[in-house]
Amino acid sequence: MVLTVDIGNTRIKGAVFEQYTLIEFLVFEVEMLQKKIEIILKKFPNLKYLVVSSVGNVERELFLAFESRLKVHFVSHKDAFPFINKYATPTTLGIDRMVLAAGATLRFPGQNRLVIDAGTCVTYDCIDANDHYLGGAISPGIRLRYQSLHNYTARLPLLTSCEPAFFIGNSTVDSIHSGVVNGLAYEIDGFIDEFKAKYSKFIIILTGGDADFLAMRLKNTIFANSNFLLESLNQTFQYTINND
């Protein structure tokens, strides 16, 4: 059994896998990390591996404290990945993006893939049918867009995500909701349209904390799975131990 842990910019997600089947999901704040892992260890005494992917600022020692009970693996650029990295600066490519690319490559072989991760930031990652990682894009996520409008203006209020009633806002609040939510949906659809114009036999994967919220607003057909990163983390680790 494998416990995968994804440390993002705002929170930590985890999942327990038996082979490729997700049997437990958890999400928590950094200060609950060790307590949550202890609870999982008691619930699943047959856990063998703890696999960590991190883009956040969490000390490795918090995980290494469990080394006597689990084999701890931090996913890094040195691991084996099932794609050829064509990024101009490969060592700067985020581990989360590499894991997503690996998951897309392994789960959807022989296709062109666009992976969209809608979290604190929105990342776009393109992997072609020849398993070449080509690159992508990074833009602010929903929460960052709301925060930026508030922090960098004098009078705009700080709002949280809300489904716009109409694309034309008839108040400042409605205008912000329309601009943030519809604006991001239009952006994502635009990237998808560009990808579709260039590639055939493709799959579009939408994941991340805001995936379910955004999916209903997109005009394009997508494969939406908010747990795709955790599933990809498990798949990437299985691939790594089989190809070391």
N, C-alpha and C positions, 0 to 999 in steps of 0.2 A: 504494500500500500504506500501511496505517496501523498504527502501534504504539500501543496503548492501555495506559495505566498507571493502576492504581487504588491509591492510598496509603491503607491502612486504619489502624486504631489499633494493630495488632500486626505487620503485615507488608505487603509490596508484591506485587501481582499484575500481570502484564502479558500481552498477547496481540497477535499479529500477524494482521492481517486483509487478505485480498485481496478487495476489495468487502465482501461480507457473510459470507465464509467464513473461519473461524478456522483458521489454518495452523500456529500455534506458540503454546504456552502456557508461561509461566514464573512462578515464585514465588521471592522472595528477601528477604533482610533489607536494611534501609536502607543499611548500609555497602557493599553490593554494587551499588548503583544504577548508578553510571556505568560500572562494569566490565560489568555485564549489558547495558546499552544498547549499549556498544561491540561486544560479541559479536553482538548482534542486527543491528547495522548491517553488520558484516562478512558475516554469513550472508545478509542480505536487502538488497543494495545499492540496490534500487529503492524502498526505503522513502521516503515523501514527508512524512508527517505523524507527529508525536508528540503524542498527546492525553492529557491528565492530569486525573484526578479525585482530589481529596485531602480527607480529613478528618483526616489525620495531620500531624505536625510535621516536614515535609521542606522544606528551603530551595528556593525556586523557581530559584535560581541553578544548582543542580545540573542542572536540565533546560535552562536557558538556555545552558549551555555547548555545547549541540548545535545552537544556532540557525543556525550557518553551514552545517549539513548537512541540517537538517530544519526544517519549519515547526512550531513548538511552539505548542500551543493548550491553555490552562488553562480547563477548563469552569467557568463562573461563572453567577451569577443573571442576568447580562445577556445570556446566549445565548438563542437562539430555542428554545422547547420546545413540543412538540405537544399540550400540555394547558393549561387555564386554572387558575391556581393560586388556590385558595380558602382557603389557609392564612391564619389571622388574622395571623400574623407571617411573611410570605413570605420575608423576607431572612434569617431564622434557620433556615429549612429546609435541612438538610444537602444538599450537592451530590450525595452518593451516593444519597440518597433521591429527589432530582429525576431523576437519571439512570435509576434503576430505574423510576420512574413513567413516564418517557419511553419506555423500552424496552417496558414493558407496553402503553402506549398504541399504539405503532407496530406491535408484533407481534400484538396481539389487538384489532383494531379492532371497535367496536360492542358491546363486552362490558363488564360490570362486572368490575373487577380488584382483587384483594387480593394485594399483593406482600409476602412475609415474608422478611427478610434475617437469617439466623441466623449472626451473627459475634460479635465482642466484645460488642456489644449486639444485641438482637433488635429489629428495626424492622418495623412494620406500616404499609403505605401503601395507601390506598384511592383508586382512580380510577374514576369511574362511566362508564356507557356513553356519556355526553355529553362525555367527555374533560375532566371537572372533577376536579382533584386536591382531595380532601376533607380529608385529614389522616390520622392513624393513631395509633400508640402506640410507645413505646420502653420496653424492659425489659432487665435484665441477661442476657447470654448465658451459655452453659454455664460457660466458664472463670471469668467473674466470680462466678458463684454458688458455685463451689467455693472460690474465693479468699476471698469474703466470709465463708463459714462458718468458714474457718480464721482469718482475720485479726481477726474481731470476736467470737471466743469464746476461752475459755482452753484448751480441751483437744481441740477437734475437729481431726483431721489434715487436711493439704492433699492432696487427691486429684486425679487427672486423670480425664477422662471414661471411663466404662466402662458397658457394657450391663448393666442390673440383671437379676439372675437372676429376681427375683420382685418384685411391687409392695410386699410386706411385707418389709422388711429385718430379718434376724434377728441383725444385729450393727451396731455403729456405722458401720462402713465401708459395709455394704450399705444401711443406712438413708440415708446421705448420697447414695449413688448413686441410690437410688430417689427421694429427694426432689428432687435436682437434675434428673435426666434425665426421670423420669416427670412431675415437676412442670412442667417446661417443655413437655413434650408435651401435657399437659392444658391448659396455658395457650394454646398454639397452636390446639389443637382448639376451645377455647372461643371464641377470636376468630373462627375460621372459621365456627363455628355461628352466632354473632351476625351475621356478614356474610351468610351464606346465608339467614338468616331475613328479612333486609331486602331483599336483591337477588336477582333472577332472571338467567338467562343470564350466568353469572359464570365467571371463571377464577381459580384459586388458584395462585400462583407461589411456590415455596420456593427460596431460593438462599442463598449464603453458605458459609463454611467448614464449618459443622456441618450443612449441608442433607442430605447423604447419610446421616449418622449418625442424624438425627432423622426422616427420611422414613419409615423402616420402623416407627416407633413411633406414627405418626399414624393415626387411624381414618378421616380424611377423604381423599378423592381429590384429589391435588395434581399440579401440574406441577413437578417438581424438576429444577433445573439450577444446579449450583454455579458455572457460568461466566456466569450471566445478567447480572451487573453489567458484565463486560467486553464482552459482546455488546451490551448496552444502551448502553454508552459509545460503541462504534463507530456504532451506529444513531443515537444522539443527535447525534454529530458530523456524520454524513452529512446529517441533517435540518438541522442548524445552517447548514452551508455552502450548502445549497440554499434556505434561507429567510432569509438575512441581507439 
